[in-house]
Amino acid sequence: MFTQQQLTSILSSLPDPAFILTRSGRYAAVFGGKDLRHYHDGSGLVGRTMSDMLKQEKADWFAAEIEKALASGVLHIVEYELSGSDVKGSGDGPAYSIWFEGRVQALNFKVEGEDAVVWVASNITEKNDVQHRLLQLSETDALTGLYNRRKLIETLDHRLSIFEREKFQTSVLVFDLDHFKRLNDEMGHHAGDTALMEIARLCRQHLRQDDVVARFGGDEFVVVMPGTHRDDALEIAERLRERVPVILRENLRYESTISGGVTEFGPPDRSSGDVLKRADEGLYLSKRAGRNRVSAL
């Protein structure tokens, strides 16, 4: 139907690049890549190997994926990241991470004596960015930027499953702002929002990197502390209790405190709801005792 010259022209016109890669990682041919928004001319790769072009760890990763495609004989699809740090030679690679979807198919003939695959690389960076932003929106609270209730429950259930398997302890702090309604009534909802944002900022600054902080609703916050027993979590909560009035005084010129409840995972816990209920009981115990305190249960 088509002459050899026409087929070569068609392949060369493909918007995404198609690489013919041998088992040893050699670029036997490069076609396409005409979408200049996303790709550079790859013709200079022909005859070179992935080890010539890429840091060894990345070259080894590509070699392993080629082996998978050759072993299966069916279409192999993989997502991967490339950045300047993966490329040999200063300035030869992108300064930022680029994400690709690779569609890899084993060829039913040898290329210059080697088993080979055709690897079509599609730039999916923009799609990944959109998906990442959508995921962030679905997991974070719009006001504070902390995790929301949905992500909190997911995190707690995950930590609880680890605890059931490995007995790796996690503690949970629930706290809220004392007399939050009074703050809104006296200074307006804008001041209330500012107080919540300041508390969120304080949590991000002073809690540990592994701690997960969420706004559970209204003025209630939850902190999940992996690898922490209740007594240690209580010390962390006390430091937070001491700092909150300071930032409210400095940034809002308003006097207020927080009350909280701390608990740790235990054998009776079957769901995140069991843990949150017990931490909430500690919170209300603190409220009944006069506020501005943290109770451990």
N, C-alpha and C positions, 0 to 999 in steps of 0.2 A: 504493500500500500504506500509506504513511504520509502524514499531512498535513504541510504546511510547518512548522507549530508543533511537531509530534512530531519531525521530523528535526532541527530546531534544538535541541530538548531533548536528543535522543540525542547530538548532537555536543558539546553543552555538558557532558554527563556523562562524557566521556572522561577517564580518569585522567591521560593525558599531554596536554600542550598541543599544539594544532594551529594553526599560524599561516598565514594567507593573505598571502603576500608578493609584491608586484609587482616587476617588473624594476628599478624605481628604488629598491627597498628600503623601500617604504612598507608598514606594517602595515594591510592592508585589513580583516582580521577576525581574531579570536582565539577559538578554541573549546577546551573541555576544561580540563585542568590541575587536575582535582578532587582529585588525590592531594596533600593539603596537607602531607604529610611532605616533599615535594620541591619544590613549586611555590608561587608567590605568584599572586595575581589579576593576570592580564595584560590585563584589559579596557581599562586606561588607555593601552595602547599604540596602540589603533586610531586611525588618522589620522595617526600620527607616523611618522617614518622612522628607519631604523637609525642614520643619521648624527646624528639628534637624541639618540639614547639611548646610543650607543657611541662610544668613541674611534675616530678615523678609520681607523686600521690594521685594527681589528677589523671595522668596518663594510665596509671594502673587501674583507675576506676573505669575509664573508657574500655580498656582491654577486657575487664571483667564483663562489661555489658555486651561487648562483641561476642564473647564466649557464650553468654546466655542465649543470644540470638542464634548463633550457629548450632548450639545444642538443641534448641527447641524446634528450629525450622519454621516457626510461625512468627507473625508480626510481634515484635517486642517494643513496647512503648514505655518511655522513661522520661521523667522531668529532671532537669539538672541546672546547675548554676555555673556561670563562668565570670571571672573578674580578672583584673590586671594581675593580681597576686598568683593566679594560676598559670600565667604565661611567662615563658622564659624571655629574658631580655627586657631591659627597662623601657617603659613607655610603649611596649608592643601590644598591650591588652587594654581593655576598657577600664576606666578609673572607677567604675561602679559595677555592681553585680547585674548581670543579664541572665534572665531565665529562658530556658529553651524546653520545648517538647521534642524528644528524639523518637522518630519512628524507624525502627531498625528491622530489616528483613534479610535473612540469609539468601545468598544467590545459589542457584543450583549448578553453578559451574565455577571452576577455579579461575582466579585472576593472576596471571603470571606465576602459576604454580602454587598459589595459596588459596585456601578457603577465604571467602570474602563476604561482606554485607554491603547493602546500600543503606546509608544513614541519612534520613531527611531531617534537618533541624529547623524547627519553627520558633521564632522569637515570640515568647508569651509573656514578656516582662509587663506590658501594659495590662494584660488580663490578670496577671498575678497581683499587680498593684491594686486593681479594682476589687478583686476578691479579698485582699488583705484589708482594704478599707471597709468593705462590707462586713467582714468578720469582726473588725474592731467596733463598728457601730452596733453589731448584735451583742457584743460582750461587755460594752462599757457604758457607764452612766454619763449622760450628756453633760450634766452640770460639773461634776468633779473630775471626770476622766478616770475614775476608779472602775474596777469591775462592777458589773451589775448583779442582780439577784440570780439570773440564769447562770452566769459564769461561776458565781459563788457555789451554787448547788452542785454544779458539775465538778468543781475543784474538791469540794468536801466529799462527794461520793467517791472520787478517785483516790483521795487520801485514805478514806475509810477502807477501801478495798486493799490498799497496800498494808494498812494496819492489820487487817484480818489475815493476810498471807504471811507477813513478815514481822508483825508486832512492832513496827516502826511508829513511834508515838507522834501524835500531832495534837496541839492544843488550839483552842478557839477562844477568842475574845469578842464579846458583843458589848458595844457601848453606844450611848447617845448623849446629846447635849442637854444638860439640865435646864429646865424652864425655856425650852426652845420657842414655845408659843409666845411667851412674854417678850422675847427678843423680836419676833416678827411684829407683835402688836406695838411695841414701843418705838422700834427703829425702821420698820417696814420689811417687806419680803426681800428686798434687795440686800439688806444687811444680813438677813437670815441666810441667803444664798452665799454671801461673802464668807460668813462664818463656816459654812460647810466646805467651801473651797479651801479655806485656810487650814481646816482640820485635815483635809485630803492631802494638801501640800506637806503638812507636818508629818503625816504618816509616811509619805514617800521619802522624806528626808531622813527620818530617824528609825524607821523599822528596817529590818534586815532584808537583803535582796531576795531571799527565798520566801519571805512572808507574802501572803496574798491578801490584799486589802480590797474590800468591796463596800459600796453603799447599798445597804439592804433595803432601804426605803425611808423616806422622810429624813429625819436626822439620825437614823440608826446606822451604825457601821459595824462590819464584822472583819476581824483579822484572823486568818488561818496561819498557824505557825508550825510548819513541819519540823520534825526532829526536836520538839520542845515539850518538856513535861510541865505540868500545871504550875508548880512552884516557880519555875523559871519564867513561864508566861505571865504569871502574876507580877513579877518584878518588871517585866517589859511594859505591862499595862500600867503599873504605878508611875513609871517614868513618863508615859504618855499623858496620864492624868495630871501630872505636875506641869507639863509643858503647855497643854491646851489653854488654861487661863492666861498664861503669859502672852501667847500670840493673839488671843482675843482682845486683851487689854491694849496691846501695842498697835494692832491693826484696825480694831473697831472701836476702841475706847469703851469697851463693854465688859462688865464683870460677869463671868459665867464659868461653869465647871462641867465635867463629864462624870457619868456613873457607868459602871460596867460589870459584867460577869464573865468569869473565866472557867473553862472546863477542859478536860482532856478526853481523848477517846477511851472507851471502856468496853469490856466484853459484851455488855447488854446492847450496845449500839448496833442497830441494823440499817440505819439510814442517816442522811444528813439532818433530817428533821429531829431525830433523837438528840443529836449533839446540840443543835441550835436551841431546842426547847430547854435543855439543862443550862446552857449559857444564859438564856433569857431569864431563867429563874434566878440566876445569880445577879443579873441586872436589876430585877425588881426587888430583890433582897437589899441591894445597895440603895435603891430609891426609898424603900421603907425605913431604912436605917438613917436617913437624913441626907442622902445624895453625896456627891463629891467623894466617891470611894469605889473600889472594885472588890467584889466578893468572888471567892473561888468555890466551886462545887465539884 
